[in-house]
Amino acid sequence: MIASIRNHPVLIAVIAAILLVALLGSVTIVPETSQGVVIRFGKPVRIVNQFEQGERFGEVGAGLNAKIPFAESIVWIDKRVRDLDMDRQQVLSIDQRRLEVDAFARYRVVDPLRMFIAARSEDRVEEALKPILGSQLRNELGKRPFASMLSPEREGAMENIRVGMNRIARQYGVVVVDVRIKKADLPDGTPLQSAFARMRSARQQEARSIRAEGSKTAQIIRASADAEAAQIYAASFGKDPAFYDFYRAMQSYQVTFIGDGTNKSSPTNIIMSPNSEYLKEFAGR
């Protein structure tokens, strides 16, 4: 029989090809970042390189792995954290503000067998998680005012959304690691312009109040300073009334004959008698 086979080189080549394919099909390379569900005739039978909390990728499970050729196949599932982007949607806050919200979640498959049974692929898992994220987002933000999205309370809202998502996501073998809001804005058009107008009016009113308070404080300080200066002048000039008269007369002469520097018109000529009471300080003592 062996001799007859040797006389048929084509048959030898076919047998060699079948053996080579069977040999190659019995071994697969398991990537470090992937976990696999081994399927035998459509039924999952075991998991290779399954994710374990705290385990470094590549230390256990990665590398060569044996399987039954033609009978077993492997569905690969990512072990890493994956991003889930939510479509932009409108959310109504508790103070009746319509918000345009962009958000995303980060998740990891920790039970590949459950994920395979529930959704068969990662794409289907993401399609199932998107409406869950949107629902949890609307429920949580609907309990909060718009201003809380601009304050540290935002972190608490994100944590509540993550916990709410996890309760449902676990049925897909998934753990939600984080939830974040990328943007929360008022819709374009009239609502946005009205909000801007209200904010502008509030800031202008606040600015007027601050300016009025500042003007009031300045007047009080100025009046107090003038009163204190008058007391100092009175105390100083009261010690020598003659010098006070002389000082006031010099100030009057300066304004009358020289000017205070604010009048830009042509000078005025003044004709007075040498015996005028106004000019008594020029006569000396």
Residue pairs with C-beta under 8 A, 6 or more apart in sequence:
5 11
5 12
5 15
6 12
21 69
22 69
22 70
23 69
24 69
25 67
25 69
25 70
26 66
26 67
26 68
26 69
27 64
27 65
27 66
27 67
28 64
28 65
28 67
28 74
29 63
29 64
29 65
30 36
30 48
30 49
30 61
30 62
30 63
30 64
30 65
31 49
31 62
31 76
32 49
32 57
32 58
32 62
33 57
33 78
33 79
33 80
34 49
34 76
34 77
34 78
34 79
35 47
35 48
35 49
35 50
35 51
35 61
35 76
35 77
35 78
35 79
35 109
35 112
36 47
36 48
36 49
36 65
36 74
36 75
36 76
36 77
36 112
37 44
37 47
37 74
37 75
37 77
37 112
37 113
37 116
38 44
38 45
38 46
38 47
38 48
38 67
38 72
38 73
38 74
39 45
39 72
39 73
39 74
39 75
40 68
40 71
40 72
41 71
44 113
44 116
44 117
45 72
47 112
47 113
48 61
48 65
48 74
49 60
49 61
49 62
49 65
49 79
50 61
50 112
51 79
51 108
51 109
51 110
51 112
52 60
53 110
57 79
67 74
75 116
75 120
75 121
77 109
77 112
77 115
77 116
77 122
78 109
78 122
79 108
79 109
80 108
81 106
81 107
81 108
81 177
82 106
82 107
82 108
82 109
82 122
82 126
83 104
83 105
83 106
84 104
84 105
84 106
84 107
84 126
84 129
84 130
84 133
85 104
86 102
86 103
86 104
86 105
86 130
86 133
86 134
86 137
87 130
87 134
88 100
88 101
88 102
89 100
89 101
89 134
89 137
89 138
90 98
90 99
90 100
90 101
90 187
91 98
91 99
91 101
91 137
91 138
91 141
91 142
91 184
92 98
92 99
92 138
92 142
93 99
93 141
93 142
93 144
93 145
93 146
93 149
94 142
94 143
94 144
94 145
95 145
95 146
97 145
97 146
97 186
97 191
97 195
98 186
98 187
98 191
99 141
99 146
99 149
99 184
99 185
99 186
99 187
100 183
100 184
100 185
100 186
100 187
101 137
101 141
101 181
101 183
101 184
102 181
102 182
102 183
102 184
103 133
103 137
103 179
103 180
103 181
103 182
104 179
104 180
104 182
105 129
105 133
105 162
105 165
105 176
105 178
105 179
105 180
106 176
106 177
106 178
106 179
106 180
107 129
107 169
107 174
107 175
107 176
107 177
108 174
108 175
108 177
109 115
109 122
109 125
109 173
109 174
110 173
110 174
110 175
111 173
111 174
112 173
113 173
114 171
114 172
114 173
115 122
115 125
115 172
115 173
115 174
116 173
118 125
118 171
118 172
118 173
119 125
119 128
119 172
125 172
125 174
128 172
129 165
129 169
129 172
129 174
132 165
132 168
132 169
133 161
133 165
133 179
136 161
136 164
136 165
137 161
139 164
140 157
140 160
140 161
140 164
141 149
141 157
141 184
144 153
144 157
148 154
148 157
149 157
149 181
149 184
154 181
158 178
158 179
158 180
158 181
159 179
161 179
162 176
162 177
162 178
162 179
165 176
165 179
166 175
166 176
169 175
169 176
185 192
186 192
186 195
237 243
237 244
237 247
238 244
245 281
246 281
249 280
249 281
250 281
253 281
254 260
256 270
257 270
259 267
272 278
272 279
